[in-house]
Amino acid sequence: MARKITFLRHGNAMTPYDGAPDKMRILSAKGRQQAQKRREQSGNPIYDLILCSQVIRTAETALEKYDAPGTLSLSEKLLDA
């Protein structure tokens, strides 16, 4: 069976709150729309595994974009990749 790997950047994020670290920024309404539109454009794929960094907006994008009946795996190591 052929395997498919997809690389995706997170959607548009909210402006950070005062003093909050960048990786705590969440998706904006526009970012959620971007992720949903991308999902529809790619034919609503279903993946067995999604790997993403621990940055909140990356997990939000993954959850918004893909239906993953398997696993969503967060990794700090991916942040610096």
Phi and psi restraints in degrees (value plus and minus 20) as a CYANA .aco file:
   2 ALA   PHI     -92.3   -52.3
   2 ALA   PSI     123.1   163.1
   3 ARG   PHI    -125.5   -85.5
   3 ARG   PSI     129.7   169.7
   4 LYS   PHI    -146.5  -106.5
   4 LYS   PSI     111.5   151.5
   5 ILE   PHI    -135.5   -95.5
   5 ILE   PSI     109.6   149.6
   6 THR   PHI    -141.3  -101.3
   6 THR   PSI     111.3   151.3
   7 PHE   PHI    -126.4   -86.4
   7 PHE   PSI     114.5   154.5
   8 LEU   PHI    -163.0  -123.0
   8 LEU   PSI     119.7   159.7
   9 ARG   PHI    -112.7   -72.7
   9 ARG   PSI     129.9   169.9
  10 HIS   PHI     -83.4   -43.4
  10 HIS   PSI     141.2   181.2
  11 GLY   PHI     -97.2   -57.2
  11 GLY   PSI     156.9   196.9
  12 ASN   PHI     -75.1   -35.1
  12 ASN   PSI     117.1   157.1
  13 ALA   PHI    -133.2   -93.2
  13 ALA   PSI     137.9   177.9
  14 MET   PHI     -87.0   -47.0
  14 MET   PSI     137.7   177.7
  15 THR   PHI     -86.9   -46.9
  15 THR   PSI     117.2   157.2
  16 PRO   PHI     -85.8   -45.8
  16 PRO   PSI     127.7   167.7
  17 TYR   PHI     -94.5   -54.5
  17 TYR   PSI     139.4   179.4
  18 ASP   PHI     -74.1   -34.1
  18 ASP   PSI     101.6   141.6
  19 GLY   PHI      58.0    98.0
  19 GLY   PSI     -25.3    14.7
  20 ALA   PHI     -97.9   -57.9
  20 ALA   PSI     121.0   161.0
  21 PRO   PHI     -88.1   -48.1
  21 PRO   PSI     130.2   170.2
  22 ASP   PHI     -75.1   -35.1
  22 ASP   PSI     -58.4   -18.4
  23 LYS   PHI     -91.4   -51.4
  23 LYS   PSI     -23.7    16.3
  24 MET   PHI    -113.0   -73.0
  24 MET   PSI     -22.8    17.2
  25 ARG   PHI     -87.4   -47.4
  25 ARG   PSI     118.5   158.5
  26 ILE   PHI    -122.5   -82.5
  26 ILE   PSI     146.5   186.5
  27 LEU   PHI     -85.8   -45.8
  27 LEU   PSI     124.5   164.5
  28 SER   PHI    -104.9   -64.9
  28 SER   PSI     153.3   193.3
  29 ALA   PHI     -78.5   -38.5
  29 ALA   PSI     -59.9   -19.9
  30 LYS   PHI     -82.1   -42.1
  30 LYS   PSI     -60.9   -20.9
  31 GLY   PHI     -82.9   -42.9
  31 GLY   PSI     -59.9   -19.9
  32 ARG   PHI     -85.5   -45.5
  32 ARG   PSI     -60.7   -20.7
  33 GLN   PHI     -84.0   -44.0
  33 GLN   PSI     -61.4   -21.4
  34 GLN   PHI     -80.6   -40.6
  34 GLN   PSI     -65.2   -25.2
  35 ALA   PHI     -84.3   -44.3
  35 ALA   PSI     -63.6   -23.6
  36 GLN   PHI     -85.0   -45.0
  36 GLN   PSI     -62.3   -22.3
  37 LYS   PHI     -82.6   -42.6
  37 LYS   PSI     -62.5   -22.5
  38 ARG   PHI     -82.8   -42.8
  38 ARG   PSI     -60.4   -20.4
  39 ARG   PHI     -80.1   -40.1
  39 ARG   PSI     -68.7   -28.7
  40 GLU   PHI     -82.5   -42.5
  40 GLU   PSI     -61.1   -21.1
  41 GLN   PHI     -84.7   -44.7
  41 GLN   PSI     -49.0    -9.0
  42 SER   PHI    -112.7   -72.7
  42 SER   PSI     -10.7    29.3
  43 GLY   PHI      62.7   102.7
  43 GLY   PSI       5.3    45.3
  44 ASN   PHI      30.6    70.6
  44 ASN   PSI      37.1    77.1
  45 PRO   PHI     -86.9   -46.9
  45 PRO   PSI     136.6   176.6
  46 ILE   PHI    -137.9   -97.9
  46 ILE   PSI     107.0   147.0
  47 TYR   PHI    -135.2   -95.2
  47 TYR   PSI     130.2   170.2
  48 ASP   PHI    -100.0   -60.0
  48 ASP   PSI     -46.8    -6.8
  49 LEU   PHI    -169.6  -129.6
  49 LEU   PSI     116.8   156.8
  50 ILE   PHI    -144.8  -104.8
  50 ILE   PSI     105.0   145.0
  51 LEU   PHI    -127.8   -87.8
  51 LEU   PSI     110.8   150.8
  52 CYS   PHI    -170.4  -130.4
  52 CYS   PSI     143.3   183.3
  53 SER   PHI     -91.0   -51.0
  53 SER   PSI     152.7   192.7
  54 GLN   PHI    -103.2   -63.2
  54 GLN   PSI     -15.7    24.3
  55 VAL   PHI     -87.7   -47.7
  55 VAL   PSI     107.0   147.0
  56 ILE   PHI     -73.7   -33.7
  56 ILE   PSI     -64.4   -24.4
  57 ARG   PHI     -86.2   -46.2
  57 ARG   PSI     -44.9    -4.9
  58 THR   PHI     -92.3   -52.3
  58 THR   PSI     -61.2   -21.2
  59 ALA   PHI     -86.5   -46.5
  59 ALA   PSI     -60.6   -20.6
  60 GLU   PHI     -80.6   -40.6
  60 GLU   PSI     -63.1   -23.1
  61 THR   PHI     -82.9   -42.9
  61 THR   PSI     -64.7   -24.7
  62 ALA   PHI     -81.4   -41.4
  62 ALA   PSI     -64.8   -24.8
  63 LEU   PHI     -88.7   -48.7
  63 LEU   PSI     -54.0   -14.0
  64 GLU   PHI     -93.1   -53.1
  64 GLU   PSI     -56.6   -16.6
  65 LYS   PHI    -106.1   -66.1
  65 LYS   PSI     -61.0   -21.0
  66 TYR   PHI    -139.6   -99.6
  66 TYR   PSI     125.1   165.1
  67 ASP   PHI    -113.6   -73.6
  67 ASP   PSI      91.0   131.0
  68 ALA   PHI    -140.2  -100.2
  68 ALA   PSI      72.1   112.1
  69 PRO   PHI     -86.4   -46.4
  69 PRO   PSI     -37.8     2.2
  70 GLY   PHI    -101.2   -61.2
  70 GLY   PSI    -118.6   -78.6
  71 THR   PHI    -160.2  -120.2
  71 THR   PSI     122.6   162.6
  72 LEU   PHI    -126.7   -86.7
  72 LEU   PSI      93.7   133.7
  73 SER   PHI    -130.9   -90.9
  73 SER   PSI     101.4   141.4
  74 LEU   PHI    -116.2   -76.2
  74 LEU   PSI     114.4   154.4
  75 SER   PHI    -158.2  -118.2
  75 SER   PSI     106.6   146.6
  76 GLU   PHI     -85.6   -45.6
  76 GLU   PSI     -49.1    -9.1
  77 LYS   PHI     -83.1   -43.1
  77 LYS   PSI     -49.1    -9.1
  78 LEU   PHI     -92.4   -52.4
  78 LEU   PSI     -40.6    -0.6
  79 LEU   PHI     -80.7   -40.7
  79 LEU   PSI     -55.5   -15.5
  80 ASP   PHI    -119.9   -79.9
  80 ASP   PSI     -13.3    26.7
